[in-house]
Amino acid sequence: MKKLECMAVVLRPTEKFLVWINGLPNAEVELSRDDICADCTAVLIPVFKTKLETEEYLRETYLALFNNELHSWDQNRANWPTDMTFENFLEMFDLKFHTLVYTML
């Protein structure tokens, strides 16, 4: 195994995100939080020395993550939340950080 010089961020959907998903016009069955958290998105980001540096990086890049998550559930942007702020992103996802990232590839 080789240690990678990066961090992993796991985006775990919150209850607020679940409400949005279940309210989509094409929602065929009501999903639970367990359903949507069974396979969360993990993203590799650079390693930062402080929590503040990590937050600044996420403030600069969160919109790409937010768009990706919304798009994976509904490609019609008209159905997306109108509030696309960093604060709303943090309300819709619990971010879990992992500093030990390895590859076996």
N, C-alpha and C positions, 0 to 999 in steps of 0.2 A: 504494500500500500504506500501511496505517496501523499503526503500532506500538501494540500493546495494553499496557496497564499491568497485566501479570500475568506469571506464570511458567507454564511447562508442566512437568508431571511425567509421564514415561512409565513405566508399570509393565511391566517385562520379566520374564516368569515364569522362575523358576530351575528347576534339575533337581528340587528338592524338590516344586515345584508340578506338574511333569510326572509325577512318580511318583504324586501324588494323583490326577491326571486319569486316568492309565492304570489306576489301581486302582478306578475307579468301577464300580459294578455294571452300568451301561448302556454301558460302553466297548466299542464294536464293533470298532475297529481300534486298534492301538498307535500313538500319535502320537510324533513326535520333537520335540526342542526347537525345531528350525527351523519345524516345523508351527505350534506354538503362539506363536512369536515373530514370525511373519510379519506380524501386524497387532496390535500391542500397544495397550493403552488409554493414551490421553493425557488428562490432566486439567489444567484451568487452576486455578491457585491464586493468592492475593495475592502480591505481591512483598514480600520481607522483606530487611532490611538485613544480617542475619547468618545464618550457617548454623544457629546455635542457635535463632533465632526460627523458621526454617523447620522444624526438627525438632520444636519445641514444637507448632507448628500441625499437623504430621502426626500427632503423638502424640494430639492432640485429635480428629482427623478420620479416622484410618486405618480405623476399623471400617466406615465407609460404603464406602470403597474396597475393602476386603477382602470385604465382603458382596457388592458388585457383581460382583467378579471370580469369586467362588465361584458365585454365582447364574447367571452367564452359562454355566457349565459344567454345573451340576446344581442344579435348583430344590429338591430334597429336602434340607432342612437336616440330616436325620439322617445324610447322607453327608458332611457337611462336617467338617473337622478339629475336634477338640475343643479344641485350643489356638488360641484366637483372640486371643492377645496381640500387642502391637506387635512384640515380638521375633520371633515366628513369622511375622508379616507380612513383616518385613524378610528373613527366611530364604527366603520363598516368592517374593519379587519383588526384582529389582534396580531401584532407582529412579534414573532419569536425569533431571536437571534442565536446563531450557533457559530462559534468561533473556530471550532475544530472541524475542518472539512477535508475529507480524504477521497482519493479516487482509487479504484481497483481496475481501471481501464488500461 
